[in-house]
Amino acid sequence: MSLTSRNVNLKSIPDGMPTLDNFEIVNVDVVPAKDGEITVRNHWMSVDPYMRGRMTGIKSYADPFVVGEVMTGGAVGEIIHSGHPDFAVGDQVVHMNGWREVFTDNVDTMKAMGLRKIDTRMIPAQAYLGIAGMPGLTAYAGLYKVGEFEPGNTVLVSGAAGAVGSVVCQLAKADGGKVIGLAGSDDKCKWLESHGVDSAINYKTTENLSKSIAKAAPNGIDVYFENVGGAALEAAINNMAMFGRIAACGMISQYNNAAPEPGPSNLVNIVAKSLKIQGFIVTNYQNYAAEYVTKLGQLMAAGKIKSEETIEDGIDNAGTAFLRLFSGDKQGKMLVKLT
Ligand SMILES: NC(=O)c1ccc[n+]([C@@H]2O[C@H](COP(=O)([O-])OP(=O)(O)OC[C@H]3O[C@@H](n4cnc5c(N)ncnc54)[C@H](OP(=O)(O)O)[C@@H]3O)[C@@H](O)[C@H]2O)c1
């Protein structure tokens, strides 16, 4: 049987904000799995902000994408041919061969990148790319292991209506925190407040972000979950409580800068308030995945945490989905539905 796939190649390295011209859809033939391989039809693929860092041609904590080659990223799909005893036709898997419809790859290579079977009876397949996957574990690791969150803490979350931020907000609320969220539209703020966030601030329209945070958290912030950087970080530092912790997860406001921006002008507060700032990468917290999934299951069953998704249809719209991460024109986890 002849198989074909449409793949998304990196066509060129973006200069500042990415555009659709940086992506190219190509048709490829796929050879069905031989010994040690599986062939997978992807149903969902993820677009994530970290992929912007892989489009620079420069090695960071992940290897750069290569111009003229297919991009990679999280995806879930169904096995349609198997040459490996651990996997059968019909198994659903999560893996890192995204940005393509169909592919054949070596199982050992894929396992090294996180290939695993998923159970879709209780949790929908696409949630393994969001709340039950990498973004969810990022939220958990950053809040509890890096931010050292404790019940009763006041937590400030930037990018609060995003894939990671929305999970941070709900976890902190479920565990007795007071939560203040920063988001880029009134609709996102309304959604946050409808999910228990004590105070949601539209950082684009508020006159003075630092004062708005001070009003929402008069006793200061114990944990700042940093997704955005720039003005949000400066406003957060102004409002940190004594011995506060900043879990530096990402700084999306900086990812498309052509030149580095000056840092916050108020870093002296780190000394005066005895603050801790720690960056982290979720791949170094995989050992907490089982602990997180157990907690997530309990919270989901109790109706205390919900997944929010924005979906683009078809591989032709994968580039558009990616650009929506930077325009902010989406809510919760941004996904592409491939079948
Ligand atoms: N450390 C790790 O291991 C790890 C893992 C996963 C993600 N991350 C990081 O976590 C952060 C959130 O990731 P995510 O997957 O949850 O993405 P996301 O929040 O679902 O999507 C990105 C959001 O960022 C906001 N944004 C975009 N450009 C902005 C700008 N210039 N200034 C302020 N806000 C901007 C937009 O929301 P608004 O409309 O609210 O502005 C947008 O919806 C990112 O920085 C990402 O790199 C880190």
The ligand as an ORCA input file, in Angstrom:
! r2SCAN-3c Opt
* xyz 0 1
  N      10.659     25.843     31.131
  C      10.001     24.911     30.459
  O      10.338     23.735     30.491
  C       8.798     25.318     29.660
  C       7.886     24.362     29.169
  C       6.749     24.800     28.491
  C       6.558     26.159     28.275
  N       7.495     27.043     28.741
  C       7.296     28.484     28.599
  O       6.114     28.800     29.286
  C       5.518     29.951     28.676
  C       4.064     29.626     28.331
  O       4.051     28.553     27.393
  P       2.659     27.951     26.893
  O       2.940     26.743     26.122
  O       1.743     27.878     28.047
  O       2.187     29.073     25.880
  P       0.809     29.821     25.928
  O       0.804     30.646     27.197
  O      -0.274     28.843     25.724
  O       0.816     30.802     24.674
  C       1.569     31.932     24.664
  C       0.843     33.137     25.324
  O       1.837     34.099     25.673
  C       1.264     35.384     25.637
  N       2.174     36.271     24.901
  C       2.586     36.146     23.629
  N       3.417     37.141     23.296
  C       3.518     37.952     24.388
  C       4.222     39.154     24.676
  N       4.993     39.747     23.764
  N       4.073     39.686     25.911
  C       3.309     39.101     26.848
  N       2.615     37.952     26.633
  C       2.726     37.393     25.417
  C      -0.094     35.283     24.935
  O      -1.098     35.411     25.926
  P      -1.761     36.830     26.287
  O      -2.876     37.052     25.285
  O      -2.249     36.647     27.660
  O      -0.681     37.849     26.151
  C      -0.090     33.875     24.373
  O      -1.372     33.294     24.340
  C       6.360     30.301     27.471
  O       7.270     31.319     27.828
  C       7.111     29.014     27.192
  O       8.325     29.229     26.511
  C       8.591     26.641     29.416
*
